[in-house]
Amino acid sequence: MGKIKSTWDIVMEKTKGMKVTSGDRERIKKEERTSRVNAIFYRYMDVQGNQPYLQKELEGLQVEEREVVKGELLSLLLDALDLAKDNRRVVTGIETLKGKPVAKTLEKLHLLVSEYKASRDDRAREIEGIFRRRLADMGISGSAVQPSLEGKRDWIEALEGLRRDYGNRLEALKKEF
């Protein structure tokens, strides 16, 4: 009878003559770095969220890899900037990675976020007014009537328009960072 081989033995037999090329090594190294960068980014955004955490993670890297990781983290942080959300953690991360305050650009970001929120609120009031008039035409009115905008085509289109208009300005600010 033949000897029963383990999975490891079978794999070793099949890969016996194979060699890892330099391209494969580079690809594997890049995948590992991307995985590490994503892990640092998500831990920072979800749990850690402070400068010492980012600094500690970067200090643990070799000098040449540190600059590449910083660039990739910066790119992820810039992509995370959102006009409808609180960006303090993102900005803190950007300042940590850049090693310098970004006060002027941060001021512009705050102004843009304020303008966006004001425009969004104005547009919401307009659309609510339209819905209230429609309801009143159907005989439904009163102080308790509060139309919901969520999921309504008019509101979705309005938000898309605002995101498009303000998104271009946000992209310009991202380049300044």
N, C-alpha and C positions, 0 to 999 in steps of 0.2 A: 504494500500500500504506500501511497505517496504521503509526503509530509504536508500537513495543513499549514498554510502560510498566513501570517497576520496581514492586516491591511497595510501596515507600515512596510513590511517586507515586499509586498506587491508594488507599492508606490516607489520604493527605492529601486527595485528592478526596472521599472518603466522609465524612471528619470535618470538612470545610471549614466547615460551618455550625454545628457543635456547640460548645457552651461548657461549661466545667467549672463546676458550681454550687458554692456555698459548702458545701453538704452533702457533695458529692463531695470537696472539698478537705479537709474535716474528717475524713472517712472515710479518705482516703489518708494524712493526717498521723497518725491514730491507728494505722493498720496499720504505718506506718514505725516509730512509737514502740514498738509491741508487738514488732516484729521486733528492734529495737535492744535492748530490755529482755531479751528471750529470749536474744539473743546474749551479752550481758553476764553473765546468770545462768549459762548453760551453760559459758561460758569460766571463770567463777569457780569453779563446782562441779567441772569436769573438769580444768582445767589450772592456772589462775592461783591460785585459792584463798588470796589474801592481802589484807589491808586496803589496802595501797598500790594494788593493781590496781583495787579498787572506787572508792577515792578519786579515782584518776586518771580513770577513766571518768566519774565524776560531775562532776568539775571541767571536763571538756570540753563540758558541756552549758550551755545558757542557764539563767539563774536560775529562770524560771517552769517550764521543762521539767524541771529537776533535781528539783523536789519531786514532780512527777507520776511520774517514773521511779523515785525513791526509794520511793514508795508501792507501785508495781507490783513492784519488786524485793523489797520487804519481804513482800509477799503471796506471791510465789513461794518465798521462803526459809521462811516459816512453813508453807507447804504441803509443803516438803521435810523438815520435822521428822519423824523416824521412830523409833519406840521400839526397833526391832530393828537400828538402824544407829548408827554414830558420828556425832554431831551437832555436833562441834567446829567444822567449817567453816561450817555453817549458823549457829550461834550467833555466831561471829566476824563473819559478814556482817550479822547482825541488829544487833549492837553497833555496827558501823561505820555502818550506815544510821541508826540511832537517835541516834548520837553520844554515847551514855552507856552505862555498864556496866549489865548486867541481871543482877547477881549473885543477887538473891533469887529471881527467876524461874528462873535457870539452876540454882540449888540444887534447886528444886522439880522441875525437869526431870530432873536426875541421879537424884533419889530415885525419881521415877516410872519411869525407865528401869530402875533397879535392881530395883524391885518387879516390873516386867513380866518382866524376864529371869529372876528367881527363880521367878515363877509359871509361866513357860514351861518352865523346867527341871523344876520339880515335876511339871507336867502331862506332860512327856515321859517322866519316870521312871515315872509311873503307867501310861501307855499302853504303854511298853516291857514293864512287868511283866505287863500283860494279854496282850500278844503272846507273851511267854515262856511263860506258863501255857498258852496255846493250842497253842504248839509242843510243849511238854512233854506235853500230852494226846495229841499225835500221835506221841509217841516221839522227838521231837527236843529234845535238851537238851545242856548242857555249857557250859564257859566260853567256847568259841569262837562260840557262837550269839549274834549281835548283830542283833536285829531292826531293820530300817530303817523309819523312820516316814514318810519322804517319800512322798507320794502316797496314803497310807492315809486312808480316810474319817474314822476316829476322830481322827487327828491334824489333819486339815484343819478339822474341826468344832471341835476344841479351840482351834486358832489363831484361827479366826474369832470364837469366844467371847471369847478374851483381847483381841483387837484391838477388839472392840466395847466391852468393859468399860473397857479402858485408853484407848481412843480418845476416849471422852467426857471423860476427865480431861485428855488431851492437848489437846483442843480448848479447854478452859477455860484451860490454860496459854498457848496461842497468843494468846488474847485479852489475857492479861497482858503479853505481849511487845509 
